[in-house]
Amino acid sequence: MKFFTLPAAMCILPALAACAHGTNALLKSQPAVTLATARTGTFVETLSATGRIGAPAGAVTKLSFAVPGILTSTVVTIGQHVGAGQSLAQLDVSGLYLSASQAQADANVAAANAQQSAVDRTSAKIALDRAAVRRAQSLYAAGVAPLKDAQSARAQLAADLAEAQTATAQVRSAGAQVQSAQARAALAQRDLANGTLRSPIDGVVTAIYKRAGEAVDTATPVIAIAPGSSGDVTLDVTSADAARVRLGDPVRVTVPGTGLQTVGRVAGVSPALDPTTQTATVVVKGIPSGAPGGSAVQATIDVARDRGIVIPQSAIVEDPQTGKTLVFVQIAGRDGTQAFGQRTVVVARRNGTQALITSGVRAGERVAAQGGFALLAPPS
């Protein structure tokens, strides 16, 4: 760690001659430093997004089944408001149901076989065999029994030990069969559940493309959903960001240039990508009061929260010479002057305003929140 006072730091700058003009000249050359206190708190990881109040023109989500089949019914009508997770249409799942039932039965049989194979049938026999070997060897050594009796006892022990090894291998094989059967049963249950088409968001049915009795596949749109409430905010995010957003996540919404803002909640996430913009849709409940429909908005979505040491992100300094990540911590100088110590820190996350520190700074320490780069000490 490098320690230095502000006066000393300035005296080693190239303008060394200016220090000879006295204290007044020195104070004028000191860098402006703003202090902040490192604290144990909640670090919020955020995503930035843009969008509009209400549904943008043409912003619809075309939904298709995850498995092919014959459409038996659609349970909604055009113009109907639907909630996230609501059933929209149904496939003929009789075959899927039979497959799921058979797969579950196979899993049950495999589990029963595994339980049966796990029964120990050889330990007692091996114990008796070893006792018989000891007895036969004793009798042979005493001249009472012939050698063939001892040899026969050892052969029986060897046979039973081999049988025990075979039983152990069968137990392992049965366990693997159980896992395989359970995986097949889980896949069959998933396919059965996919026989029901559900809405990914709160919205309005804008189109129904297929009717009962028609065959559909995974590439065939069946129903189109659009965010229908003018009280919602529709945001565009990348597919990777959409995967990190969850229902109920807090969202700060701002209408640029108006000062209108509010805090809402994620009400729906549609991972389907718009073919033109290649973005996914996030629907937020809660719009800034007084904002007209169709207004462009900027939003910040809170997608994760962690506890730890939090400091302003502006306090982080990247040393161009060493490549180290630094923070300048205020140190009490012996002569009462303001001094700073250079610390190497590990930054876990940054969100544009705050940084989560895992090592290098302790809670309660004062750090240079602004002006830290000017405090970089030159090499010794």
Residue frames relative to the residue before (quaternion, step in Angstrom):
aa qw qx qy qz dx dy dz
M 1.0000 0.0000 0.0000 0.0000 0.00 0.00 0.00
K 0.2545 -0.7575 0.5839 0.1431 3.57 -1.03 0.82
F 0.1137 -0.7836 0.6089 0.0480 3.58 -0.88 0.96
F 0.1804 0.7628 -0.6105 0.1136 3.54 -1.08 0.72
T 0.4074 -0.6681 0.5585 0.2753 3.54 -1.25 0.50
L 0.6523 -0.5204 0.3755 0.4034 3.52 -1.22 0.44
P 0.6450 0.4985 -0.3615 0.4525 3.66 0.81 -0.75
A 0.6721 0.4929 -0.3178 0.4520 3.61 0.88 -0.88
A 0.6318 0.5444 -0.3361 0.4376 3.55 1.01 -0.84
M 0.6935 0.4736 -0.2858 0.4616 3.55 0.95 -0.82
C 0.6341 0.5550 -0.3440 0.4142 3.58 1.06 -0.68
I 0.7007 0.4431 -0.2913 0.4774 3.61 1.12 -0.46
L 0.4282 0.6630 -0.4848 0.3768 3.60 1.23 0.26
P 0.6891 -0.4869 0.3188 0.4316 3.61 -1.18 0.36
A 0.6656 0.4833 -0.3189 0.4709 3.63 1.04 -0.61
L 0.0559 0.8497 -0.5209 0.0595 3.59 0.82 0.99
A 0.6312 0.5625 -0.3497 0.4036 3.57 0.97 -0.73
A 0.5953 0.5868 -0.3775 0.3985 3.59 1.11 -0.60
C 0.5956 0.5868 -0.3711 0.4040 3.62 1.12 -0.54
A 0.6230 0.5647 -0.3480 0.4145 3.59 1.12 -0.47
H 0.6040 0.5865 -0.3596 0.4023 3.59 1.22 -0.24
G 0.6955 -0.4942 0.2877 0.4351 3.60 1.19 0.18
T 0.7368 -0.4481 0.3000 0.4078 3.50 -1.39 0.18
N 0.6299 0.5538 -0.3594 0.4090 3.61 0.89 -0.78
A 0.6610 0.4878 -0.3154 0.4751 3.59 0.89 -0.84
L 0.6361 0.5390 -0.3286 0.4437 3.61 1.01 -0.78
L 0.6764 0.4974 -0.3037 0.4503 3.58 0.81 -0.94
K 0.6426 0.5281 -0.3383 0.4402 3.59 1.00 -0.72
S 0.7085 0.4660 -0.2686 0.4569 3.61 1.13 -0.60
Q 0.4673 0.6839 -0.4547 0.3272 3.62 1.19 -0.09
P 0.4677 -0.6633 0.4931 0.3133 3.59 -1.01 0.75
A 0.4798 -0.6466 0.5083 0.3053 3.55 -1.16 0.65
V 0.0401 -0.8069 0.5883 -0.0350 3.57 -0.66 1.16
T 0.1602 -0.7576 0.6278 0.0793 3.55 -0.94 1.00
L 0.2864 -0.7897 0.5255 0.1353 3.55 -0.80 1.06
A 0.0281 -0.7519 0.6580 0.0316 3.54 -1.31 0.55
T 0.4031 -0.7153 0.5242 0.2261 3.57 -1.20 0.55
A 0.3903 -0.6872 0.5601 0.2484 3.57 -0.89 0.98
R 0.0165 -0.8227 0.5666 -0.0419 3.56 -0.81 0.96
T 0.4427 -0.6246 0.5629 0.3115 3.49 -1.31 0.42
G 0.2452 0.7809 -0.5314 0.2184 3.55 -0.50 1.15
T 0.6344 -0.5161 0.4225 0.3909 3.50 -1.36 -0.28
F 0.1884 -0.7573 0.6184 0.0931 3.54 -0.84 1.07
V 0.1837 -0.7939 0.5758 0.0659 3.54 -0.75 1.10
E 0.2219 -0.7568 0.6020 0.1247 3.56 -0.77 1.09
T 0.1100 -0.8360 0.5375 -0.0051 3.56 -0.72 1.07
L 0.2266 -0.7115 0.6426 0.1718 3.49 -1.41 0.32
S 0.2928 -0.7392 0.5776 0.1850 3.58 -1.02 0.75
A 0.0330 0.7916 -0.6074 0.0573 3.54 -1.05 0.82
T 0.2264 -0.7367 0.6178 0.1561 3.53 -1.32 0.38
G 0.1367 0.7919 -0.5867 0.0999 3.53 -1.22 0.44
R 0.4377 -0.6679 0.5292 0.2869 3.53 -1.23 -0.55
I 0.5268 -0.5840 0.5052 0.3553 3.52 -1.30 0.38
G 0.7659 0.2246 -0.2193 0.5611 3.53 -0.72 1.12
A 0.6408 -0.5164 0.4014 0.4020 3.53 -1.31 -0.23
P 0.4163 -0.6909 0.5235 0.2742 3.61 -0.72 0.95
A 0.6326 -0.5511 0.3799 0.3897 3.54 -1.13 0.66
G 0.8450 0.1613 -0.1378 0.4909 3.54 -0.90 1.00
A 0.5042 0.6500 -0.4379 0.3627 3.61 1.22 0.07
V 0.2175 0.7603 -0.5769 0.2046 3.56 -0.09 1.31
T 0.2941 -0.7224 0.5972 0.1872 3.51 -1.24 0.51
K 0.1936 -0.7807 0.5867 0.0932 3.56 -0.62 1.16
L 0.1882 -0.8244 0.5320 0.0439 3.52 -0.59 1.23
S 0.0388 -0.7761 0.6293 0.0129 3.54 -1.08 0.82
F 0.5826 -0.5779 0.4388 0.3661 3.57 -1.26 0.40
A 0.4787 -0.6686 0.4943 0.2817 3.55 -1.18 0.60
V 0.7430 0.2438 -0.1770 0.5976 3.60 1.29 -0.17
P 0.4831 -0.6552 0.4832 0.3223 3.62 -1.09 0.57
G 0.2295 0.7787 -0.5667 0.1410 3.57 -1.23 0.41
I 0.5647 -0.5546 0.4767 0.3826 3.52 -1.35 -0.35
L 0.3954 -0.7231 0.5185 0.2280 3.57 -0.76 1.07
T 0.2051 -0.7979 0.5576 0.1023 3.58 -0.72 1.05
S 0.8147 -0.1021 0.0861 0.5642 3.61 1.04 -0.64
T 0.1766 -0.6910 0.6785 0.1759 3.50 -1.40 0.37
V 0.2408 -0.8218 0.5086 0.0897 3.57 -0.71 1.10
V 0.6678 0.4243 -0.3110 0.5266 3.59 1.23 0.37
T 0.2891 -0.7348 0.5846 0.1861 3.55 -1.33 0.24
I 0.6264 -0.5320 0.4019 0.4038 3.57 -1.22 0.42
G 0.7707 0.3012 -0.2602 0.4976 3.55 -0.90 1.02
Q 0.5457 0.6284 -0.3992 0.3847 3.58 1.24 -0.21
H 0.3799 -0.6918 0.5660 0.2383 3.56 -1.05 0.82
V 0.0616 -0.7942 0.6045 -0.0022 3.57 -0.91 0.96
G 0.3761 -0.7181 0.5419 0.2220 3.53 -1.23 0.54
A 0.6430 -0.5101 0.3934 0.4142 3.56 -1.24 0.39
G 0.7964 0.2628 -0.2217 0.4976 3.56 -0.84 1.02
Q 0.5100 0.6597 -0.4232 0.3544 3.61 1.23 -0.17
S 0.5040 -0.6508 0.4824 0.2997 3.58 -1.08 0.81
L 0.1826 -0.8044 0.5616 0.0642 3.57 -0.93 0.99
A 0.7977 -0.0662 0.0993 0.5911 3.57 0.93 -0.91
Q 0.2385 -0.7853 0.5642 0.0902 3.54 -1.27 0.51
L 0.3053 -0.7242 0.5917 0.1797 3.54 -1.10 0.83
D 0.5533 -0.5223 0.5053 0.4072 3.55 -1.34 0.16
V 0.0676 -0.8411 0.5365 -0.0137 3.58 -0.35 1.24
S 0.3084 0.7719 -0.5154 0.2085 3.61 1.17 0.30
G 0.6752 0.4738 -0.2960 0.4817 3.58 0.93 -0.85
L 0.6473 0.5107 -0.3184 0.4679 3.57 1.00 -0.80
Y 0.6314 0.5323 -0.3339 0.4544 3.57 1.05 -0.76
L 0.6541 0.5005 -0.3157 0.4712 3.58 0.96 -0.86
S 0.6458 0.5200 -0.3222 0.4569 3.57 0.96 -0.83
A 0.6611 0.4995 -0.3055 0.4692 3.56 0.97 -0.86
S 0.6476 0.5161 -0.3173 0.4621 3.59 1.00 -0.83
Q 0.6660 0.4951 -0.3050 0.4672 3.58 0.95 -0.89
A 0.6538 0.5121 -0.3171 0.4580 3.57 0.96 -0.84
Q 0.6540 0.4956 -0.3178 0.4750 3.59 1.00 -0.73
A 0.6284 0.5228 -0.3351 0.4685 3.58 1.05 -0.75
D 0.6394 0.5179 -0.3251 0.4661 3.58 0.98 -0.82
A 0.6424 0.5148 -0.3233 0.4666 3.56 1.00 -0.79
N 0.6471 0.5132 -0.3243 0.4611 3.60 0.99 -0.78
V 0.6446 0.5103 -0.3202 0.4707 3.60 0.99 -0.85
A 0.6503 0.5136 -0.3213 0.4583 3.58 0.93 -0.87
A 0.6482 0.5107 -0.3206 0.4651 3.58 1.00 -0.79
A 0.6483 0.5085 -0.3197 0.4678 3.60 1.00 -0.80
N 0.6483 0.5104 -0.3178 0.4672 3.60 0.97 -0.83
A 0.6428 0.5181 -0.3246 0.4615 3.55 1.01 -0.81
Q 0.6464 0.5146 -0.3181 0.4649 3.56 0.99 -0.81
Q 0.6638 0.4982 -0.3061 0.4664 3.57 0.99 -0.81
S 0.6770 0.4927 -0.3011 0.4564 3.59 0.95 -0.85
A 0.6283 0.5521 -0.3368 0.4324 3.57 1.19 -0.47
V 0.4967 0.6460 -0.4395 0.3778 3.61 1.24 -0.18
D 0.3691 -0.7444 0.5203 0.1972 3.59 -0.80 1.04
R 0.0188 -0.8231 0.5666 -0.0333 3.56 -0.49 1.23
T 0.7048 0.4994 -0.2513 0.4367 3.58 1.21 -0.15
S 0.5436 0.6499 -0.4143 0.3325 3.61 1.08 -0.53
A 0.6738 0.4880 -0.3024 0.4652 3.58 0.90 -0.91
K 0.6472 0.5184 -0.3255 0.4543 3.60 0.96 -0.83
I 0.6549 0.5105 -0.3191 0.4568 3.58 0.97 -0.85
A 0.6290 0.5286 -0.3384 0.4587 3.58 0.99 -0.78
L 0.6595 0.4885 -0.3054 0.4829 3.62 0.97 -0.85
D 0.6317 0.5398 -0.3335 0.4454 3.59 1.01 -0.81
R 0.6696 0.4959 -0.3089 0.4586 3.58 0.91 -0.86
A 0.6305 0.5125 -0.3332 0.4784 3.56 1.06 -0.71
A 0.6489 0.5143 -0.3176 0.4622 3.59 1.00 -0.79
V 0.6206 0.5324 -0.3411 0.4637 3.59 1.04 -0.75
R 0.6630 0.5015 -0.3126 0.4595 3.57 0.88 -0.93
R 0.6654 0.5054 -0.3042 0.4575 3.61 0.94 -0.88
A 0.6739 0.4937 -0.3072 0.4559 3.59 0.90 -0.91
Q 0.6520 0.5073 -0.3189 0.4646 3.58 1.00 -0.78
S 0.6371 0.5203 -0.3298 0.4633 3.58 1.04 -0.75
L 0.6708 0.4908 -0.2975 0.4697 3.57 0.92 -0.89
Y 0.6410 0.5127 -0.3295 0.4666 3.56 1.02 -0.77
A 0.6574 0.5098 -0.3145 0.4572 3.58 0.96 -0.87
A 0.6905 0.4585 -0.2795 0.4846 3.58 1.11 -0.66
G 0.5071 -0.6708 0.4095 0.3538 3.58 1.25 -0.07
V 0.4868 0.6789 -0.4239 0.3499 3.56 1.24 0.23
A 0.7894 0.2168 -0.0896 0.5673 3.61 0.99 -0.89
P 0.5248 -0.6384 0.4546 0.3323 3.57 -1.13 0.59
L 0.6768 -0.5017 0.3668 0.3946 3.57 -1.31 0.34
K 0.6231 0.5748 -0.3536 0.3953 3.58 1.00 -0.78
D 0.6001 0.5559 -0.3737 0.4372 3.62 1.11 -0.53
A 0.6568 0.4898 -0.3104 0.4822 3.60 0.98 -0.83
Q 0.6511 0.5132 -0.3184 0.4597 3.59 0.99 -0.82
S 0.6439 0.5187 -0.3201 0.4624 3.58 1.00 -0.80
A 0.6470 0.5156 -0.3258 0.4576 3.61 0.97 -0.79
R 0.6587 0.4935 -0.3158 0.4721 3.60 1.01 -0.81
A 0.6339 0.5297 -0.3351 0.4531 3.59 1.01 -0.72
Q 0.6444 0.5124 -0.3225 0.4672 3.58 1.00 -0.78
L 0.6320 0.5248 -0.3278 0.4666 3.60 1.02 -0.78
A 0.6574 0.5094 -0.3125 0.4589 3.59 0.93 -0.88
A 0.6487 0.5188 -0.3202 0.4555 3.58 1.00 -0.82
D 0.6844 0.4768 -0.2936 0.4669 3.56 0.94 -0.86
L 0.6098 0.5307 -0.3541 0.4703 3.63 1.09 -0.59
A 0.6395 0.5094 -0.3222 0.4773 3.60 1.01 -0.76
E 0.6311 0.5258 -0.3274 0.4671 3.56 1.04 -0.78
A 0.6373 0.5260 -0.3266 0.4589 3.59 1.04 -0.76
Q 0.6416 0.5106 -0.3252 0.4710 3.59 1.01 -0.76
T 0.6328 0.5237 -0.3254 0.4685 3.56 1.02 -0.78
A 0.6508 0.5163 -0.3141 0.4596 3.58 0.99 -0.86
T 0.6316 0.5255 -0.3342 0.4618 3.59 1.03 -0.75
A 0.6520 0.5019 -0.3157 0.4725 3.59 0.97 -0.83
Q 0.6382 0.5242 -0.3286 0.4582 3.58 1.04 -0.75
V 0.6150 0.5375 -0.3465 0.4614 3.59 1.06 -0.71
R 0.6554 0.4978 -0.3172 0.4713 3.60 0.94 -0.87
S 0.6566 0.5115 -0.3124 0.4578 3.56 0.93 -0.88
A 0.6507 0.5103 -0.3204 0.4621 3.57 0.96 -0.82
G 0.6311 0.5293 -0.3349 0.4576 3.60 1.02 -0.73
A 0.6503 0.5010 -0.3168 0.4752 3.59 1.00 -0.81
Q 0.6398 0.5196 -0.3295 0.4606 3.58 1.02 -0.75
V 0.6138 0.5401 -0.3445 0.4614 3.58 1.06 -0.71
Q 0.6668 0.4987 -0.3093 0.4595 3.59 0.86 -0.93
S 0.6589 0.5050 -0.3139 0.4607 3.58 0.94 -0.86
A 0.6706 0.4942 -0.3033 0.4626 3.58 0.91 -0.88
Q 0.6488 0.5091 -0.3232 0.4641 3.59 0.99 -0.77
A 0.6291 0.5241 -0.3380 0.4640 3.61 1.04 -0.73
R 0.6519 0.5024 -0.3171 0.4713 3.59 0.98 -0.83
A 0.6410 0.5174 -0.3267 0.4634 3.58 1.03 -0.77
A 0.6475 0.5154 -0.3239 0.4586 3.61 0.99 -0.82
L 0.6502 0.5064 -0.3190 0.4680 3.60 0.99 -0.80
A 0.6493 0.5121 -0.3210 0.4617 3.57 1.00 -0.81
Q 0.6442 0.5059 -0.3202 0.4761 3.60 1.02 -0.76
R 0.6292 0.5237 -0.3421 0.4613 3.59 1.03 -0.73
D 0.6493 0.5074 -0.3200 0.4675 3.59 0.95 -0.87
L 0.6281 0.5323 -0.3361 0.4573 3.57 1.04 -0.77
A 0.6648 0.4923 -0.3027 0.4733 3.58 0.96 -0.88
N 0.6587 0.5164 -0.3109 0.4503 3.59 1.08 -0.70
G 0.5088 0.6360 -0.4249 0.3951 3.56 1.25 0.01
T 0.6735 0.3999 -0.2846 0.5527 3.57 1.33 -0.10
L 0.2610 -0.7602 0.5775 0.1429 3.58 -0.77 1.05
R 0.0708 -0.8160 0.5736 -0.0124 3.59 -0.71 1.12
S 0.5227 -0.6387 0.4681 0.3157 3.54 -1.17 0.64
P 0.3643 -0.7463 0.5103 0.2233 3.62 -0.84 0.89
I 0.7898 0.2180 -0.0924 0.5658 3.60 1.21 -0.44
D 0.5220 -0.5358 0.5284 0.4015 3.52 -1.36 0.05
G 0.3013 0.7705 -0.5172 0.2190 3.59 -0.73 0.95
V 0.5172 -0.6047 0.5088 0.3287 3.52 -1.32 -0.44
V 0.4443 -0.6664 0.5290 0.2806 3.57 -1.02 0.83
T 0.1314 -0.8251 0.5480 0.0413 3.57 -0.62 1.12
A 0.8096 0.0144 -0.0045 0.5868 3.62 1.17 -0.39
I 0.1213 -0.7357 0.6602 0.0903 3.54 -1.27 0.62
Y 0.2097 -0.8412 0.4929 0.0743 3.56 -0.39 1.26
K 0.7864 0.2621 -0.1316 0.5436 3.61 1.11 -0.56
R 0.2684 -0.7522 0.5843 0.1439 3.53 -1.23 0.62
A 0.6867 -0.4734 0.3520 0.4248 3.54 -1.31 0.35
G 0.7566 0.3553 -0.2909 0.4656 3.55 -1.01 0.89
E 0.6192 0.5420 -0.3534 0.4449 3.61 1.19 -0.31
A 0.4500 -0.6664 0.5270 0.2750 3.54 -1.18 0.68
V 0.0663 -0.7853 0.6153 0.0195 3.58 -1.03 0.81
D 0.1426 -0.7578 0.6256 0.1182 3.55 -1.28 0.39
T 0.7434 -0.4383 0.2736 0.4248 3.55 -1.30 0.03
A 0.6992 0.4421 -0.2757 0.4895 3.61 1.22 -0.34
T 0.5939 0.5862 -0.3534 0.4229 3.59 1.29 0.02
P 0.3255 -0.7332 0.5549 0.2203 3.65 -0.55 1.05
V 0.2115 -0.7827 0.5766 0.1013 3.55 -1.01 0.86
I 0.8005 0.0121 0.0515 0.5969 3.58 0.88 -0.97
A 0.2227 -0.7521 0.6055 0.1347 3.57 -1.15 0.69
I 0.1215 -0.7795 0.6138 0.0281 3.55 -1.01 0.97
A 0.0442 -0.7755 0.6292 0.0265 3.56 -1.05 0.81
P 0.5340 -0.5822 0.4851 0.3750 3.59 -1.09 0.62
G 0.1693 -0.8697 0.4611 0.0481 3.55 -0.49 1.17
S 0.6682 0.5160 -0.3165 0.4326 3.58 1.14 -0.35
S 0.4193 -0.7022 0.5145 0.2578 3.57 -0.90 0.92
G 0.5980 0.5587 -0.3570 0.4503 3.57 1.28 -0.15
D 0.6113 0.5344 -0.3477 0.4689 3.59 1.31 0.10
V 0.2840 -0.6980 0.6230 0.2096 3.51 -1.36 0.32
T 0.1855 -0.7768 0.5953 0.0888 3.56 -0.85 1.00
L 0.1122 -0.8102 0.5753 0.0119 3.55 -0.65 1.18
D 0.2890 -0.7265 0.5963 0.1821 3.55 -1.21 0.60
V 0.0412 0.7879 -0.6106 0.0688 3.58 -0.80 1.06
T 0.5856 -0.5492 0.4474 0.3940 3.56 -1.28 0.28
S 0.6377 -0.5321 0.3809 0.4063 3.56 -1.21 0.40
A 0.6275 0.5333 -0.3397 0.4544 3.61 1.06 -0.73
D 0.6706 0.4775 -0.3016 0.4810 3.60 0.98 -0.81
A 0.6148 0.5574 -0.3557 0.4300 3.60 1.01 -0.73
A 0.6362 0.5402 -0.3290 0.4419 3.58 1.07 -0.70
R 0.6872 0.4716 -0.2820 0.4752 3.63 1.19 -0.44
V 0.6101 0.5606 -0.3524 0.4350 3.60 1.24 -0.31
R 0.1201 -0.7914 0.5982 0.0380 3.56 -1.00 0.89
L 0.6160 -0.5342 0.4240 0.3941 3.54 -1.23 0.52
G 0.7882 0.3098 -0.2414 0.4738 3.57 -0.95 0.92
D 0.4508 0.6814 -0.4714 0.3320 3.62 1.20 -0.13
P 0.4652 -0.6723 0.4905 0.3015 3.63 -0.95 0.82
V 0.0786 -0.7861 0.6129 0.0147 3.55 -1.11 0.80
R 0.2129 -0.7469 0.6172 0.1261 3.58 -0.91 0.97
V 0.1084 -0.8141 0.5704 -0.0071 3.55 -0.60 1.23
T 0.0248 -0.7945 0.6061 -0.0281 3.58 -0.90 1.00
V 0.2748 -0.7150 0.6167 0.1813 3.56 -1.09 0.80
P 0.3835 -0.7632 0.4613 0.2402 3.63 -0.29 1.19
G 0.8284 0.2564 -0.1956 0.4580 3.54 -1.10 0.81
T 0.7131 0.4398 -0.2653 0.4771 3.61 1.23 -0.08
G 0.4092 -0.7045 0.4842 0.3189 3.58 1.13 -0.51
L 0.5158 0.6304 -0.4239 0.3960 3.61 1.27 0.00
Q 0.1662 0.7801 -0.5877 0.1355 3.56 -0.87 0.97
T 0.0090 -0.7805 0.6250 -0.0088 3.51 -1.29 0.42
V 0.3566 -0.6866 0.5798 0.2555 3.54 -1.36 0.10
G 0.0384 -0.8082 0.5875 -0.0138 3.58 -0.71 1.09
R 0.4104 -0.6792 0.5468 0.2670 3.53 -1.35 -0.29
V 0.5220 -0.6129 0.4850 0.3415 3.56 -1.13 0.66
A 0.1594 -0.8096 0.5623 0.0546 3.55 -0.74 1.12
G 0.8120 -0.0346 0.0336 0.5816 3.59 1.17 -0.34
V 0.1180 -0.7685 0.6260 0.0602 3.52 -1.19 0.66
S 0.1010 -0.7845 0.6107 0.0376 3.57 -0.77 1.06
P 0.2677 -0.8056 0.5058 0.1533 3.62 -0.35 1.19
A 0.4996 0.6554 -0.4385 0.3588 3.62 1.23 -0.24
L 0.3607 -0.7609 0.5051 0.1892 3.57 -0.85 1.00
D 0.4524 -0.6384 0.5477 0.2963 3.52 -1.11 0.74
P 0.4606 -0.7207 0.4314 0.2869 3.64 -0.65 1.00
T 0.6688 0.4982 -0.3080 0.4577 3.59 1.13 -0.51
T 0.7980 0.2980 -0.1400 0.5047 3.59 0.77 -1.05
Q 0.2842 -0.7784 0.5028 0.2461 3.59 1.28 -0.38
T 0.5210 0.5956 -0.4361 0.4285 3.57 1.01 0.89
A 0.3949 -0.6825 0.5611 0.2518 3.53 -1.27 0.48
T 0.4310 -0.7170 0.5012 0.2212 3.57 -1.27 0.37
V 0.0790 -0.7529 0.6525 0.0345 3.54 -1.08 0.90
V 0.1896 -0.7827 0.5863 0.0878 3.57 -0.80 1.04
V 0.1355 -0.8005 0.5833 0.0236 3.57 -0.84 1.08
K 0.3128 -0.7230 0.5887 0.1811 3.55 -0.99 0.90
G 0.7317 0.3755 -0.3047 0.4804 3.56 -0.80 1.05
I 0.0111 0.7962 -0.6031 0.0477 3.56 -0.60 1.18
P 0.6088 -0.5479 0.4087 0.4026 3.59 -1.15 0.49
S 0.5067 -0.6628 0.4613 0.3021 3.56 -0.87 0.96
G 0.8110 0.2521 -0.2066 0.4858 3.55 -0.88 1.00
A 0.5418 0.6145 -0.4186 0.3919 3.60 1.22 -0.08
P 0.4029 -0.7246 0.4994 0.2513 3.61 -0.78 0.94
G 0.6072 -0.5651 0.4185 0.3698 3.56 -1.17 0.57
G 0.7630 0.3391 -0.2713 0.4789 3.54 -1.01 0.83
S 0.4699 0.6808 -0.4515 0.3345 3.60 1.23 -0.13
A 0.4629 -0.6514 0.5251 0.2928 3.56 -1.09 0.76
V 0.0947 -0.7979 0.5948 0.0260 3.57 -1.02 0.81
Q 0.2353 -0.6945 0.6540 0.1860 3.48 -1.40 0.36
A 0.0591 -0.8248 0.5619 -0.0215 3.58 -0.88 0.91
T 0.1692 -0.7377 0.6448 0.1067 3.50 -1.32 0.56
I 0.1689 -0.8014 0.5713 0.0533 3.58 -0.64 1.16
D 0.3000 -0.7349 0.5814 0.1785 3.58 -0.85 1.01
V 0.0734 -0.8481 0.5247 0.0015 3.59 -0.34 1.25
A 0.8062 0.0534 -0.0403 0.5879 3.63 1.20 -0.24
R 0.1311 -0.7716 0.6187 0.0681 3.53 -1.22 0.61
D 0.0100 -0.7884 0.6143 -0.0297 3.57 -0.93 0.98
R 0.3435 -0.7140 0.5706 0.2158 3.56 -1.23 0.59
G 0.3499 0.7245 -0.5452 0.2353 3.56 -1.02 0.82
I 0.6866 -0.4185 0.3628 0.4710 3.55 -1.30 -0.38
V 0.0805 -0.8104 0.5801 -0.0148 3.56 -0.66 1.17
I 0.0266 0.7691 -0.6375 0.0375 3.58 -0.98 0.94
P 0.6216 -0.5099 0.4015 0.4386 3.62 -1.19 0.24
Q 0.5234 -0.6401 0.4563 0.3290 3.58 -0.98 0.77
S 0.5976 0.5812 -0.3583 0.4203 3.59 1.14 -0.59
A 0.5959 0.5732 -0.3688 0.4247 3.62 1.22 -0.31
I 0.5789 0.5852 -0.3755 0.4260 3.60 1.23 -0.30
V 0.0674 -0.7868 0.6135 -0.0030 3.56 -0.85 1.04
E 0.2189 -0.7539 0.6063 0.1270 3.57 -0.88 0.97
D 0.3144 -0.7610 0.5395 0.1761 3.58 -0.55 1.18
P 0.3498 -0.7726 0.4856 0.2116 3.64 -0.47 1.14
Q 0.6560 0.5194 -0.3208 0.4438 3.61 1.15 -0.46
T 0.7953 0.2896 -0.1412 0.5136 3.60 0.88 -0.92
G 0.4083 -0.7122 0.4752 0.3165 3.57 1.19 -0.47
K 0.4860 0.6758 -0.4327 0.3463 3.61 1.25 0.07
T 0.3764 -0.6796 0.5811 0.2425 3.53 -1.28 0.53
L 0.0735 -0.8515 0.5172 -0.0456 3.55 -0.48 1.25
V 0.0763 -0.7212 0.6820 0.0945 3.48 -1.45 0.36
F 0.2949 -0.7495 0.5666 0.1739 3.58 -1.01 0.83
V 0.1582 -0.8098 0.5644 0.0248 3.55 -0.59 1.29
Q 0.4630 -0.6873 0.4830 0.2830 3.58 -0.87 0.95
I 0.1113 -0.7828 0.6121 0.0120 3.54 -0.94 1.06
A 0.4388 -0.6853 0.5122 0.2746 3.57 -0.97 0.84
G 0.2976 -0.7702 0.5433 0.1521 3.58 -0.59 1.20
R 0.5941 -0.5957 0.4035 0.3596 3.60 -1.12 0.62
D 0.7359 0.3995 -0.2287 0.4966 3.56 1.07 -0.74
G 0.6225 -0.5791 0.3320 0.4086 3.58 1.27 0.32
T 0.5232 0.6301 -0.4291 0.3811 3.59 1.23 -0.05
Q 0.5488 -0.6030 0.4708 0.3370 3.52 -1.29 0.44
A 0.0122 0.8054 -0.5902 0.0529 3.58 -0.73 1.08
F 0.2141 -0.7746 0.5841 0.1135 3.54 -1.25 0.45
G 0.2280 -0.7512 0.6053 0.1314 3.54 -1.17 0.72
Q 0.3782 -0.7293 0.5305 0.2091 3.54 -0.96 0.92
R 0.0599 -0.8078 0.5864 -0.0101 3.60 -0.70 1.12
T 0.3197 -0.6882 0.6128 0.2205 3.54 -1.15 0.71
V 0.0773 -0.8193 0.5681 -0.0037 3.58 -0.72 1.06
V 0.3219 -0.6893 0.6093 0.2236 3.51 -1.38 0.34
V 0.1837 -0.7934 0.5768 0.0637 3.57 -0.64 1.19
A 0.2931 -0.7735 0.5383 0.1612 3.57 -0.64 1.13
R 0.8020 -0.0827 0.1029 0.5826 3.58 0.87 -0.98
R 0.1223 -0.7483 0.6453 0.0937 3.52 -1.35 0.43
N 0.1456 -0.8094 0.5632 0.0805 3.55 -1.09 0.67
G 0.6956 -0.4642 0.2698 0.4774 3.57 1.23 0.39
T 0.7876 0.1987 -0.1228 0.5702 3.59 1.14 -0.55
Q 0.7943 0.1847 -0.0871 0.5722 3.59 1.07 -0.72
A 0.1979 -0.7476 0.6200 0.1324 3.53 -1.33 0.40
L 0.2991 -0.7300 0.5908 0.1688 3.56 -1.08 0.84
I 0.1650 -0.8150 0.5543 0.0347 3.57 -0.54 1.26
T 0.2268 -0.7889 0.5571 0.1259 3.59 -0.86 0.95
S 0.7987 -0.0349 -0.0020 0.6007 3.63 1.18 -0.32
G 0.6506 0.5416 -0.3910 0.3612 3.54 -1.26 0.52
V 0.7825 0.1484 -0.0721 0.6004 3.60 1.16 -0.57
R 0.2618 -0.7623 0.5752 0.1395 3.56 -1.07 0.82
A 0.6104 -0.5510 0.4230 0.3806 3.54 -1.21 0.53
G 0.7598 0.3532 -0.2810 0.4680 3.58 -1.00 0.86
E 0.5847 0.5720 -0.3901 0.4227 3.61 1.16 -0.33
R 0.3856 -0.7058 0.5515 0.2214 3.55 -1.18 0.73
V 0.0874 -0.8071 0.5838 0.0076 3.55 -0.84 1.02
A 0.5308 -0.5997 0.4904 0.3436 3.54 -1.29 0.42
A 0.2087 -0.8119 0.5368 0.0954 3.56 -0.30 1.28
Q 0.7736 0.1050 -0.0619 0.6219 3.59 1.15 -0.63
G 0.7737 0.3419 -0.2495 0.4715 3.57 -1.04 0.72
G 0.3888 0.7514 -0.4681 0.2552 3.60 1.24 0.14
F 0.6199 0.5625 -0.3651 0.4075 3.59 1.00 -0.72
A 0.6416 0.5292 -0.3261 0.4494 3.58 1.08 -0.69
L 0.6497 0.5203 -0.3173 0.4544 3.59 1.25 -0.35
L 0.3896 0.7254 -0.4945 0.2785 3.61 1.21 -0.05
A 0.3144 -0.7610 0.5377 0.1814 3.58 -0.67 1.06
P 0.4623 -0.6648 0.4968 0.3122 3.61 -0.91 0.79
P 0.6365 -0.5257 0.3763 0.4206 3.65 -1.15 0.43
S 0.5386 -0.6083 0.4675 0.3483 3.59 -1.14 0.67
